[in-house]
Amino acid sequence: MKKVWEKIVEGVLTCSGFITSIAILLIVVFLFTEALGLFNNKVIEEGYVLAVNKANPVQELSAAQIKNVFDEEITNWKEVGGIDAEIKVFRLEDITSYFSEEELGAEYEKAGECIGKVVADYPGIIAFVPSRFIEKDFPGHLLKDENISFSEVFAGKEWFPTATPAPQFGFVPLIMGTLWVSFFAILIALPFGLSVSVYMSEVASHRTRGFLKPVIELLSGIPSVVYGFFGLIVIVPLIQKVFHLPVGETGLAGSIVLAIMALPTIITVSEDAMRNCPRAMREASLALGATHWQTIYKVVIPFSVSGITSGIVLGIGRAIGETMAVLMVTGNAAVIPTTILEPLRTIPATIAAELGEAPAGGAHYQALFLLGVVLFFITLLINFSVEYISSKAGRGTGRK
């Protein structure tokens, strides 16, 4: 009977592991499938075209150029390789300024003919109109509408997914914001975390350790929104006052909040790793004449480097993947940061803020999934890097 139960338990554990692996694989496949669909979308908004005068030699515009044209930052066709003529922007809602309701028809049945007349009459015009209004004998020509390219996404410097006629899906500001905040968060958290873990493991009395350890572990259970409120009420006004800034919602505020959130993980894992250092190694070091502090940084820390790096990885993972707290204190501005005292936006905050508003299956929706893929690879790269450094450090310690 005992063997039967062992077989049943073994089968249940095997099935659980298999199902878990399959579920993870399906999640990854779904993420990549949705994300890569972005590159099957056209630059110009679906269902619309850009039309220009027949005499205009321009055949194609990039998404950034289209945005600049419609934002009136580019005002002459000569700036984009065309004729020396002022650019005249035309949208469908402008048609009532050119034609009466009778000329257009009660249900806009003559709108296609009217749009053709406008395009033919103005050499510098660029018309953003629904494709259904372009007739076979249209007197102008349509700009080429290519698929969204990798370079426009991964080298793009603007994130404006609701822009018309060409949404901007530049990832650079979001990737930079994520790395910027995470780097400074770990820069702040790491020395404090290691210092506290060394104190708790090697210096503090049993009573002090018994009090501090539950308190620190309790901090990791506090919801991130509470940390966000704390940052918004305490840290943001403090930064604004100290640095004389117009607003306190900056990358520095996000870094400090993330550092506070990462500290319990770093401290707990590192302290446990140091306490697992064999007593015999400590005593041997002291017997050879090393001081207490020499034993700590020459014996205990090198022996515990694997556990310490695990704590660092977990801390970095929390910093990079955090959503709500960062969303509340960083200003949420999708711009490339030049200093830590500027508002910025991270990848997780962008996904959390915009996924509910993005039409399912659309380019914006798929771009958010692609951001998830980027975040996945950033985390994977950090894990591999730390594992490599840890293994090298471990081999180096072994040789010594």
C-alpha positions as a printed NumPy array, in Angstrom:
array([[  0.   ,   0.   ,   0.   ],
       [  2.851,   2.337,   0.848],
       [  4.398,   1.808,  -2.588],
       [  1.062,   2.568,  -4.259],
       [  0.803,   5.89 ,  -2.442],
       [  4.393,   6.711,  -3.35 ],
       [  3.605,   6.049,  -7.008],
       [  0.48 ,   8.237,  -6.818],
       [  2.386,  11.11 ,  -5.177],
       [  5.19 ,  10.747,  -7.728],
       [  2.653,  10.836, -10.582],
       [  0.9  ,  13.917,  -9.148],
       [  4.209,  15.769,  -8.759],
       [  5.265,  14.836, -12.297],
       [  1.932,  16.002, -13.745],
       [  2.114,  19.247, -11.765],
       [  5.597,  19.983, -13.058],
       [  4.589,  19.128, -16.628],
       [  1.425,  21.272, -16.512],
       [  3.329,  24.199, -14.983],
       [  6.007,  24.011, -17.686],
       [  3.394,  23.873, -20.447],
       [  1.508,  26.837, -18.933],
       [  4.685,  28.944, -18.782],
       [  5.568,  27.994, -22.366],
       [  2.068,  28.924, -23.588],
       [  2.253,  32.299, -21.817],
       [  5.592,  33.063, -23.481],
       [  4.286,  31.968, -26.904],
       [  1.151,  34.104, -26.492],
       [  3.245,  37.113, -25.443],
       [  5.531,  36.838, -28.477],
       [  2.661,  36.141, -30.905],
       [  0.752,  39.246, -29.849],
       [  3.904,  41.387, -29.747],
       [  5.278,  40.503, -33.19 ],
       [  1.899,  41.298, -34.752],
       [  2.819,  44.978, -34.402],
       [  5.143,  44.738, -37.41 ],
       [  2.261,  43.63 , -39.64 ],
       [  0.498,  46.96 , -39.092],
       [  0.834,  49.929, -41.415],
       [  2.375,  53.256, -40.418],
       [ -0.781,  55.24 , -41.287],
       [ -3.887,  54.661, -39.186],
       [ -5.951,  51.732, -40.434],
       [ -8.694,  52.68 , -42.901],
       [ -7.072,  55.999, -43.871],
       [ -4.678,  57.224, -46.553],
       [ -2.452,  60.231, -47.154],
       [ -3.035,  61.886, -50.521],
       [ -0.981,  64.621, -52.206],
       [ -1.112,  66.603, -55.43 ],
       [ -0.06 ,  64.783, -58.609],
       [  2.793,  67.251, -59.167],
       [  4.299,  66.508, -55.741],
       [  7.346,  64.196, -56.173],
       [  7.259,  62.912, -52.566],
       [  6.288,  59.238, -52.558],
       [  6.78 ,  58.239, -48.923],
       [  7.108,  59.77 , -45.434],
       [  8.272,  58.154, -42.218],
       [  6.025,  58.094, -39.145],
       [  8.109,  60.838, -37.508],
       [  7.922,  63.024, -40.619],
       [  4.138,  62.567, -40.846],
       [  3.75 ,  63.61 , -37.215],
       [  5.962,  66.661, -37.722],
       [  4.004,  67.654, -40.825],
       [  0.643,  67.48 , -39.042],
       [  2.096,  69.197, -35.956],
       [  3.304,  71.99 , -38.299],
       [  6.944,  71.477, -37.304],
       [  7.657,  70.781, -40.99 ],
       [  5.977,  73.489, -43.073],
       [  7.584,  73.198, -46.515],
       [  7.775,  70.173, -48.833],
       [ 11.396,  71.055, -49.537],
       [ 12.282,  69.832, -46.013],
       [ 11.238,  66.279, -46.948],
       [ 12.641,  66.197, -50.477],
       [  9.654,  67.691, -52.28 ],
       [  8.859,  70.888, -54.164],
       [  9.393,  74.35 , -52.732],
       [  5.809,  74.83 , -51.599],
       [  4.127,  75.453, -48.287],
       [  2.476,  72.359, -46.82 ],
       [ -1.295,  72.593, -46.47 ],
       [ -2.784,  70.014, -44.098],
       [ -6.271,  68.743, -44.912],
       [ -8.465,  66.472, -42.771],
       [-11.93 ,  65.164, -43.573],
       [-13.555,  67.528, -41.057],
       [-12.088,  70.474, -43.009],
       [-14.135,  69.628, -46.099],
       [-17.116,  71.726, -44.947],
       [-14.893,  74.808, -45.285],
       [-14.544,  74.128, -49.017],
       [-17.955,  72.753, -50.009],
       [-21.562,  73.186, -48.994],
       [-23.793,  70.378, -47.714],
       [-25.54 ,  70.186, -51.091],
       [-22.217,  69.755, -52.911],
       [-21.172,  67.021, -50.493],
       [-24.513,  65.243, -50.471],
       [-26.806,  64.393, -47.596],
       [-24.742,  61.31 , -46.702],
       [-21.386,  62.504, -48.098],
       [-21.945,  60.488, -51.268],
       [-20.057,  63.136, -53.27 ],
       [-17.257,  63.543, -50.715],
       [-14.793,  61.496, -52.806],
       [-15.204,  63.785, -55.805],
       [-14.875,  66.883, -53.606],
       [-11.684,  65.57 , -51.945],
       [-10.236,  64.937, -55.404],
       [-10.947,  68.558, -56.381],
       [ -9.238,  69.91 , -53.261],
       [ -6.144,  67.77 , -53.821],
       [ -5.978,  68.772, -57.503],
       [ -6.348,  72.526, -56.743],
       [ -3.617,  72.847, -54.072],
       [ -0.047,  71.752, -55.047],
       [  1.19 ,  71.755, -51.425],
       [ -1.715,  69.838, -49.904],
       [ -1.519,  66.638, -47.876],
       [ -4.929,  65.084, -47.211],
       [ -5.625,  62.614, -44.406],
       [ -8.904,  60.996, -45.416],
       [-10.693,  57.632, -45.196],
       [ -9.637,  55.264, -47.97 ],
       [-13.273,  54.68 , -48.988],
       [-13.436,  58.239, -50.357],
       [-10.586,  57.663, -52.847],
       [-12.149,  57.073, -56.262],
       [-10.631,  55.215, -59.212],
       [ -9.998,  58.402, -61.18 ],
       [ -8.514,  60.226, -58.17 ],
       [ -6.521,  63.212, -59.544],
       [ -3.729,  63.041, -56.941],
       [ -1.517,  60.186, -55.727],
       [ -1.306,  58.325, -52.44 ],
       [  1.807,  58.171, -50.291],
       [  3.213,  54.675, -49.803],
       [  2.116,  53.083, -46.55 ],
       [  4.772,  50.623, -45.387],
       [  4.626,  48.294, -42.387],
       [  5.91 ,  49.555, -39.05 ],
       [  9.638,  48.799, -38.991],
       [ 11.961,  47.575, -36.227],
       [ 13.982,  50.782, -36.447],
       [ 10.912,  52.98 , -35.911],
       [ 10.082,  51.013, -32.77 ],
       [ 13.444,  50.26 , -31.162],
       [ 15.209,  53.453, -32.276],
       [ 12.159,  55.737, -32.125],
       [ 12.429,  58.617, -29.671],
       [  8.723,  59.35 , -29.269],
       [  5.986,  57.309, -27.605],
       [  2.642,  58.701, -28.769],
       [  0.432,  55.705, -29.664],
       [ -2.73 ,  57.794, -30.101],
       [ -1.243,  60.262, -32.583],
       [ -2.977,  60.682, -35.925],
       [ -2.442,  60.016, -38.74 ],
       [  0.67 ,  58.007, -37.758],
       [  0.997,  56.682, -34.18 ],
       [  4.474,  56.848, -32.664],
       [  5.762,  53.657, -31.032],
       [  9.303,  54.675, -30.115],
       [ 10.59 ,  52.528, -27.242],
       [ 13.742,  54.51 , -26.437],
       [ 12.155,  56.856, -23.817],
       [ 10.494,  53.952, -21.995],
       [ 13.559,  51.692, -22.013],
       [ 15.781,  54.56 , -20.855],
       [ 13.311,  55.501, -18.128],
       [ 13.157,  51.904, -16.862],
       [ 16.935,  51.447, -16.801],
       [ 17.487,  54.927, -15.341],
       [ 15.138,  54.396, -12.383],
       [ 16.245,  50.785, -11.766],
       [ 19.958,  51.646, -11.861],
       [ 19.662,  54.422,  -9.288],
       [ 17.303,  52.316,  -7.148],
       [ 19.894,  49.528,  -6.894],
       [ 22.669,  52.103,  -6.44 ],
       [ 20.804,  53.368,  -3.367],
       [ 19.545,  50.033,  -2.058],
       [ 22.674,  47.915,  -2.464],
       [ 25.031,  49.591,   0.063],
       [ 22.26 ,  50.   ,   2.637],
       [ 21.006,  46.445,   2.121],
       [ 24.45 ,  44.865,   2.437],
       [ 25.317,  47.002,   5.458],
       [ 22.156,  46.009,   7.316],
       [ 22.567,  42.324,   6.404],
       [ 26.19 ,  42.336,   7.658],
       [ 25.088,  44.049,  10.867],
       [ 22.249,  41.591,  11.488],
       [ 24.351,  38.534,  10.667],
       [ 27.69 ,  39.402,  12.271],
       [ 27.314,  42.306,  14.702],
       [ 23.828,  42.528,  16.193],
       [ 22.939,  40.68 ,  19.373],
       [ 20.456,  37.808,  19.321],
       [ 17.739,  40.049,  20.818],
       [ 18.318,  42.858,  18.299],
       [ 18.319,  40.392,  15.408],
       [ 15.156,  38.774,  16.685],
       [ 13.427,  42.192,  16.667],
       [ 14.77 ,  43.514,  13.34 ],
       [ 14.286,  40.41 ,  11.183],
       [ 10.455,  40.191,  11.495],
       [ 10.131,  43.956,  11.016],
       [ 12.2  ,  43.9  ,   7.808],
       [ 10.35 ,  40.859,   6.475],
       [  7.061,  42.617,   7.221],
       [  8.125,  45.503,   4.968],
       [  8.189,  43.184,   1.939],
       [  4.504,  42.397,   2.489],
       [  3.326,  46.014,   2.283],
       [  1.365,  46.649,  -0.96 ],
       [  3.194,  48.72 ,  -3.556],
       [  0.382,  51.299,  -3.659],
       [  1.142,  52.114,   0.008],
       [  4.769,  52.776,  -0.915],
       [  3.452,  54.931,  -3.767],
       [  1.341,  57.   ,  -1.379],
       [  4.311,  57.382,   0.96 ],
       [  6.469,  58.559,  -1.95 ],
       [  3.786,  60.957,  -3.177],
       [  3.193,  62.527,   0.238],
       [  6.717,  62.509,   1.708],
       [  9.454,  61.961,  -0.9  ],
       [  8.026,  63.987,  -3.82 ],
       [  7.55 ,  67.266,  -1.837],
       [ 10.954,  66.775,  -0.191],
       [ 12.739,  66.424,  -3.554],
       [ 10.872,  69.413,  -4.955],
       [ 11.926,  71.543,  -1.973],
       [ 15.554,  70.353,  -1.748],
       [ 16.354,  70.681,  -5.47 ],
       [ 14.069,  73.706,  -6.121],
       [ 12.175,  71.914,  -8.889],
       [  8.832,  72.927, -10.444],
       [  7.54 ,  69.396,  -9.735],
       [  8.809,  66.673,  -7.435],
       [  7.558,  63.729,  -9.521],
       [ 10.928,  62.712, -10.947],
       [ 13.069,  59.693, -11.654],
       [ 14.83 ,  60.247,  -8.307],
       [ 11.53 ,  59.908,  -6.435],
       [ 10.88 ,  56.633,  -8.246],
       [ 14.411,  55.387,  -7.508],
       [ 14.102,  56.119,  -3.781],
       [ 10.71 ,  54.408,  -3.521],
       [ 11.989,  51.374,  -5.44 ],
       [ 15.121,  51.251,  -3.283],
       [ 12.965,  51.146,  -0.146],
       [ 10.863,  48.365,  -1.692],
       [ 13.935,  46.346,  -2.732],
       [ 15.688,  46.633,   0.651],
       [ 13.744,  43.881,   2.505],
       [ 14.496,  41.348,  -0.242],
       [ 18.205,  42.193,  -0.4  ],
       [ 18.589,  42.254,   3.387],
       [ 16.687,  39.025,   4.075],
       [ 18.36 ,  36.89 ,   1.387],
       [ 21.868,  38.282,   2.028],
       [ 21.572,  37.886,   5.805],
       [ 20.428,  34.277,   5.463],
       [ 23.345,  33.546,   3.12 ],
       [ 25.883,  35.029,   5.551],
       [ 24.473,  33.131,   8.512],
       [ 24.936,  29.891,   6.551],
       [ 28.711,  30.43 ,   6.483],
       [ 30.176,  27.486,   8.501],
       [ 31.282,  28.305,  12.023],
       [ 34.533,  26.403,  11.408],
       [ 35.543,  28.887,   8.689],
       [ 35.011,  31.85 ,  11.009],
       [ 36.958,  30.202,  13.816],
       [ 39.805,  29.234,  11.483],
       [ 40.077,  32.836,  10.278],
       [ 40.13 ,  34.181,  13.826],
       [ 42.66 ,  31.523,  14.876],
       [ 45.015,  32.702,  12.13 ],
       [ 44.989,  36.194,  13.623],
       [ 42.341,  37.919,  11.507],
       [ 40.167,  40.509,  13.199],
       [ 36.391,  40.238,  13.342],
       [ 35.956,  42.67 ,  10.416],
       [ 38.687,  40.988,   8.369],
       [ 36.831,  37.702,   8.835],
       [ 33.618,  39.315,   7.624],
       [ 34.946,  40.759,   4.35 ],
       [ 37.569,  38.104,   3.577],
       [ 35.711,  34.934,   4.624],
       [ 32.01 ,  35.422,   5.256],
       [ 31.157,  37.683,   2.314],
       [ 33.177,  35.686,  -0.295],
       [ 31.588,  32.457,   0.954],
       [ 28.1  ,  34.026,   0.774],
       [ 28.544,  35.744,  -2.602],
       [ 26.13 ,  33.387,  -4.351],
       [ 23.337,  34.116,  -1.874],
       [ 24.102,  37.84 ,  -1.904],
       [ 23.898,  37.992,  -5.69 ],
       [ 20.585,  36.114,  -5.532],
       [ 19.272,  38.796,  -3.198],
       [ 20.543,  41.493,  -5.548],
       [ 18.847,  39.831,  -8.534],
       [ 15.553,  39.585,  -6.661],
       [ 15.887,  43.23 ,  -5.642],
       [ 16.638,  44.319,  -9.215],
       [ 13.715,  42.21 , -10.436],
       [ 11.352,  43.996,  -8.076],
       [ 12.744,  47.389,  -9.115],
       [ 12.431,  46.729, -12.852],
       [  9.015,  45.078, -12.689],
       [  7.352,  47.449, -10.221],
       [  4.281,  49.236, -11.569],
       [  2.002,  51.153,  -9.244],
       [  4.522,  52.918,  -7.004],
       [  6.546,  54.113, -10.015],
       [  3.392,  55.211, -11.829],
       [  2.504,  57.454,  -8.886],
       [  5.806,  59.269,  -8.277],
       [  7.793,  59.542, -11.541],
       [  5.634,  62.076, -13.396],
       [  4.708,  59.618, -16.167],
       [  6.314,  61.656, -18.96 ],
       [  7.342,  59.538, -21.972],
       [ 10.501,  61.526, -22.747],
       [ 14.169,  60.557, -22.866],
       [ 15.603,  61.521, -19.449],
       [ 18.822,  63.528, -19.321],
       [ 19.024,  63.755, -15.513],
       [ 17.495,  61.795, -12.655],
       [ 15.669,  64.982, -11.583],
       [ 13.316,  64.919, -14.58 ],
       [  9.915,  63.233, -14.94 ],
       [ 10.035,  59.954, -16.88 ],
       [  8.053,  56.809, -17.579],
       [  8.952,  53.142, -17.195],
       [  7.849,  50.118, -19.215],
       [  5.701,  48.498, -16.462],
       [  3.985,  51.822, -15.703],
       [  3.201,  52.303, -19.401],
       [  1.674,  48.832, -19.723],
       [ -0.41 ,  49.312, -16.569],
       [ -1.636,  52.775, -17.55 ],
       [ -2.506,  52.087, -21.196],
       [ -3.448,  48.418, -21.628],
       [ -7.021,  48.999, -20.46 ],
       [ -7.515,  51.759, -23.044],
       [ -5.853,  50.072, -26.027],
       [ -8.268,  48.383, -28.489],
       [ -7.697,  44.614, -28.362],
       [ -5.74 ,  43.413, -31.382],
       [ -4.784,  46.921, -32.514],
       [ -1.295,  48.339, -33.025],
       [ -1.297,  50.075, -29.631],
       [ -2.32 ,  46.817, -27.907],
       [  0.415,  44.868, -29.694],
       [  3.017,  47.537, -28.918],
       [  2.28 ,  47.122, -25.208],
       [  2.805,  43.36 , -25.524],
       [  6.105,  44.067, -27.286],
       [  7.088,  46.238, -24.332],
       [  6.402,  43.185, -22.173],
       [  8.789,  41.179, -24.365],
       [ 11.464,  43.865, -23.955],
       [ 10.985,  43.771, -20.164],
       [ 11.237,  39.971, -20.301],
       [ 14.601,  40.147, -22.105],
       [ 15.943,  42.866, -19.791],
       [ 15.174,  40.679, -16.767],
       [ 16.615,  37.608, -18.493],
       [ 19.822,  39.476, -19.359],
       [ 20.238,  40.69 , -15.777],
       [ 19.709,  37.166, -14.428],
       [ 22.268,  35.651, -16.812],
       [ 24.779,  38.442, -16.097],
       [ 24.536,  38.04 , -12.327],
       [ 24.683,  34.229, -12.59 ],
       [ 27.829,  34.526, -14.707],
       [ 29.451,  36.966, -12.262],
       [ 28.429,  34.753,  -9.342],
       [ 29.888,  31.617, -10.927],
       [ 33.138,  33.427, -11.727],
       [ 33.354,  34.737,  -8.18 ],
       [ 32.639,  31.25 ,  -6.812],
       [ 35.418,  29.665,  -8.922],
       [ 37.786,  32.427,  -7.898],
       [ 37.016,  31.837,  -4.202],
       [ 37.504,  28.09 ,  -4.664],
       [ 40.957,  28.572,  -6.156],
       [ 42.001,  30.69 ,  -3.228]])
